[in-house]
Amino acid sequence: MPSQPNPNEPLSPTAQHAATASPQPPAGRPVRGEWFPPKWHWILAAGAIVAVVWAQLPDSRDLAITNVVAQIAVAITVVAWLAWFFLGSRYGRFVKTAALVGVIVSVGVASQVRISGVTGWLSPTFAWRRSAPSALAPNLAQANNKNLVDLVSPTVDDFPQFLGPQRRGVVDHVRLDPQWSDRLWQPIWRQAIGGGWSGFAVVNGHAVTMEQHGDQEWVVCYDIQTGRVEWTHADTARHETFVGGFGPRATPTIDSGQVYTHGATGIVNCLDGRDGQVRWTVDLVKLAGTDATQEAANVTWGRAASPLVVESLVILPLGGRSEGPLVSLVALDRNTGEVVWKGGSDQISYSSPVVADLGGTQQVLIVSESRVTGHELATGKELWSHPWEGRSNANATVSQVVPISDRRLLLSKAYGVGGSLVEVTRSADDAWSVQALWHNKRILKTKYTNLVLHDRHAFALDDGILCCVEIETGERRWKQGRYGHGQLLLVGDFVLVQAENGEVVLVAADPQSHRELGRFQGVEGKTWNNPTLYGDLLLLRNSEEAACYRLPLQSADLGTGVTATP
């Protein structure tokens, strides 16, 4: 028979410790660590919070990259928490079952949603799987190409090419009324349109754009007052990437009654502006001696340059194969499409050429894949060059070079490159030189857009946030207004912002402060297309719909939209 403990006998040290230790929980009850995630979960959560806050900082190197890092950090944290909750926690069966049902329902709903693309900040956009756009917009059936259109007669309001009459993103003869309200801006029409990021070119009340329908790139002429289709032209071509979306990117150019277009796969057309009939066609990919496979590897997001028509020439970037030869620019005869000259030796970017007079010489300026160059207009001869970081299958260049004077140019780019003011000079012995007067990686980080100039200041969507920079010094005056990767148009003393979400915002072009004067929802969905202002008629579009609005003016005798030039 075992001996009984003597209550009068002193306890051993081990027994004393056991007697004074904390009582153990009853069998089956979890300890504290089983109710709450382990410490490394909290570290993950803190990291995710830091990543999200970091992604919102306006001066991050690239908000798109920081945004992706934040999304990955949040996703890892959520997955880790779910794994602990179902496998490591001691929550009861009922709670876990309810949570599992919630997860299953969420997965079921998510299975009916597709990622339709990404924003300029690389945030995913979603759409229901059954909501894919139709192959052909119904309004195209209205066109018969028999009623001749007058694209020859000019008007004071013409917006005949990318970024307007001088390719500067400026409309300086229209005076907008800054007192916006629902009663003042008026919707004229709004309708479905084909895919793509082309803008409208307008002459004499007729608006031309490019759009994707199924496997065809269409050039479509609309009546600006009604939205009625007047004529169409189609080529069998389609370009599509996950990040860049699908459809043509370039805005047509209207000149002397002809329409010049550049498709995403390199098809260049000269169309008769009366009825859309083809005058001539050139395939730039074939002309460059490359093919679709090489093109996709080198110019991943599709050809986007809008044709530059100067005198008897149509000028566009050309490019070529990785191993060469590479050609920066090609000039085609505007009447025949024959090659007049080729100039430069760079792979192309997504920027459009501009013409300017520098050092007393008229020249074509182009931002190629990794350089900015000036070319003699008559021959294409490269006169000077300046390095400008970029790759057309990675940190691509979209923004144009902007002439400031007969010697100075302003450059801008996202992906951590920033803004730069350069000076181009010509010596007495005809030697050209280029000097950077300032370069600031923290300003003018334009991505899919171009900056505009007003009163010695530049206004730009700096990584999706509107900013004002003093041109002479590179000093940022202010940065405010998260409009996303949309587009800008300077109208008098106002910056008309086409936000990435389809909103239209009027902002004072004031270097002292950011002042919003009004806004309205112009179109729905992601909008990377440039707006067009024809008198008081504002044309908007994206890859889903187009719309026309009449904006309020300070004077009723300006901007009627149909005023012929005397």
Sequence and secondary structure as in RCSB ss.txt:
>XXXX:A:sequence
MPSQPNPNEPLSPTAQHAATASPQPPAGRPVRGEWFPPKWHWILAAGAIVAVVWAQLPDSRDLAITNVVAQIAVA
ITVVAWLAWFFLGSRYGRFVKTAALVGVIVSVGVASQVRISGVTGWLSPTFAWRRSAPSALAPNLAQANNKNLVD
LVSPTVDDFPQFLGPQRRGVVDHVRLDPQWSDRLWQPIWRQAIGGGWSGFAVVNGHAVTMEQHGDQEWVVCYDIQ
TGRVEWTHADTARHETFVGGFGPRATPTIDSGQVYTHGATGIVNCLDGRDGQVRWTVDLVKLAGTDATQEAANVT
WGRAASPLVVESLVILPLGGRSEGPLVSLVALDRNTGEVVWKGGSDQISYSSPVVADLGGTQQVLIVSESRVTGH
ELATGKELWSHPWEGRSNANATVSQVVPISDRRLLLSKAYGVGGSLVEVTRSADDAWSVQALWHNKRILKTKYTN
LVLHDRHAFALDDGILCCVEIETGERRWKQGRYGHGQLLLVGDFVLVQAENGEVVLVAADPQSHRELGRFQGVEG
KTWNNPTLYGDLLLLRNSEEAACYRLPLQSADLGTGVTATP
>XXXX:A:secstr
      TTS   HHHHHHHHS     TT   HHHHS  HHHHHHHHHHHHHHHHHT TTSS HHHHHHHHHHHHH
HHHHHHHHHHHHT    HHHHHHHHHHHHHHHHHHHTEEEEEE TT  EEEEETT    SS GGGGG  S S   
 SS BTT B STTTTTTSSEE S  B S   TTTSEEEEEEE  BS    EEETTEEEEEEEETTEEEEEEEETT
T  EEEEEEEE   EETTTEES     EEETTEEEEE TTSEEEEEETTT  EEEEEEHHHHTT  HHHHHHHST
T      EEETTEEEEEEE  TTS  EEEEEEETTT  EEEEE      S   EEEEETTEEEEEEE SSEEEEE
ETTT  EEEEEE    TTSS      EE SSSEEEEEETTTTEEEEEEEEE TTS EEEEEEEEETTS   SSS 
 EEETTEEEEEETTEEEEEETTT  EEEEEEE  S EEEEETTEEEEE TTSEEEEEE  TT   EEEEEE SSS
   S  EEETTEEEEE SSEEEEEE  BSSTTS  S  B  
